[in-house]
Amino acid sequence: MIRTDENIGKTPERNTLVIKLDRDRPDPEKLSFCANVIKRGGLVCFPTETVYGLGASAFDPEAVKNIFRAKGRPSDNPLIVHIDSSDKLPLVCSGGPEQLEKLDLLSKAYWPGPLTVITDRDPAVPDIVSCGLPTVGIRMPDNLIARELIRLSGVPIAAPSANLSGKPSPSTAEHVIADLFGRVDVIIDGGPCDVGVESTVLDITGDVPQILRPGAVTLEDVVRVLGKGELPDWKKSPKEGESPRSPGLKYTHYSPDAEVRIYDGKDVDVIRMAVAREAERLTAEGVKTGVFTTLEGAEYYDGDKLTVIAAGTRDDLITVTHGLYAALREFDKRGAEVVLAEAFPQEGVGNALMNRLFRAAGGCVINADQQN
């Protein structure tokens, strides 16, 4: 039997338990223990198919407040509410017939899966979850551990990514432990995440559905189901004093300690030549330099002088998103001071990948075509 902890639900220091679960056959007793932590107002970090989440009862304002404290998260950055079944939608959503029709179509197509849908918020969801906005983001994760945790808790779970605010999101339990051990009650180790970047956030409260944060569910996917949709310029941030409608919009996010610079251009070979030239210059000046590339690009760079990390292949960009956050964290482990990243086509899932790189770089994009 897992021991209980009298400090559950209290802050700031916590006796964190790390509980390993099989992602396909999680131990019911251990999951019940974790669910009881949620019921008692505690914080549980859990795996999803996108990234690990830091969860608390969505109906417990004090527990939700502790999410913000544990992460050091700005108080105007809304959270996503996770459910285990579409039957739970009436608990959190108060949208009218048009919203509910869209939600039904989307849920049948992409739930469980990496899609968060923004709808009108039911009054039962505390203001703190949505930072006072009249809307709420809802998602059903495609991970058995996550859904069983929600089901056994008996409440929807509010959860952002399980990392310190602004740092790269966690795609493994080791990443969560590095950031949040001692700040939460339980960390569930359910193995690596499949997608590796956060869910698509789709706002259906207006006439035309808008993707506020790109992810694995693309604009093409949305249009296929709803007949229309748009992806506004994700490089723009909300105006001063304006609350973001979705996580990941307002602040520099996903950033390692190293400075990240993105090199973009019309041709990948030109990009790589510019990156290699800048890497050579920086290392000659004694700057510890990293390069983020793909398996095809690794041979372009001098691995003896640089920290070169290759993630996935350009032929399948979801493989690159899968390795992105782990790569950013690895650059920090190896002491990189500057990371030079190749850009990727902004189409399909490439929008999600470039969105995360753009935030990690604080918007620093260099035109490789002008460097040669």
Phi, psi and omega in degrees: 000133179288138180291152173269172185222119183292348180269003181303132177087359181253161178228163003265327184275136181226150176272089187289131172259136173253120185240120181269132180230144173287126185296332182265333181222068183293142181296119184299323181294317179293320178295322178297321176299313180297320179296324178293328175298316176300314181300328183271009177089016182270179181246127180233127174266133188218153180280148166229181178286342182268284174220173176288144180249153175252105193249151172210165178302126181292344182260006182246097185303322181292320177296319178296321177302324179290336172299311180299320180294315183297321182276338193070037187273136176304142189285354178251021181252104190295159180257166177254138178263126183256135178236161180258349184204148177298341177297339182274355183302318180299342179286336188235342186247135177238023182295153179284185184304320182294316177297316183296326177294314178298317181297322178296316179296316181293318182295322179292329183274322193229005175248140353291145182170181189277053180229123172255130181248126178268123179230178171295141186270134173288143181301341179293336178278119183301150180306324186298332180297316182255014178055039176084355178289152179281002183246170177213142175269131185234140179210150174243107186289148179266064180209123186297320179300313182298312183293322178292323177299316179295315182299313183289333178288334178079007180217152169300150182247123174278131185203123163269188176290149188269063179220166171294142186304131177092341181276165178303139180294155184270129176250000174221162177296329179299322177297319180295315180301318181299325184267321196239003178299130184090352179251346183230169182276317184221139169241117177272123175265103180247020179087179182290152178280149185282315185276309174095349172228162187296165183294156166297136175249119184242121179267117181251016183281342179261182181293318179252120179302136183238131172276113180274329176223117181290150179205205185291331172275116191266171176302320179299321178297317181296314181296325179299326184269317187260348180087347178200165180166164178212156178239095179297167180297107184284357177284341181278144175251158176303152179292160179306128179085355180263128180286138177291145179276350184211152171300152173082015183255319196268326191249162169297125185237166166061025191265132169284177176293330180290153172283130181253133175233132180260134175251121183240160179177176184283338185227132184295328179294323177294320177301313183293323177296319179293319179295314180299320179295315180292323178297319178296319180296315182295316181294327177295333178271002178086013179273126177289116192241139175242156177231127175259119185217193177245177180301324180290331186269347187301326184290347181285344190241152182277098182291346178283331182257339185241159167269103182255121178239121180254129179235113173067199185227148178294340179286344181212090190293341177296333177289332177283317177300324181301325184258000187299304186293323176298322179295315180299321178291324180294325176301319178296318179301325183270004174080020179296138178262328177227135176243124177259121186245135172289142174277164181228157180301134181270072177211145182058224180291346176299333175296319178296315181298313181289328175301314181291320177296318180300316178293319180298328181271001183060030177085008182279103178236127183251132180279107182294333181297333181268000182262356186243000000 
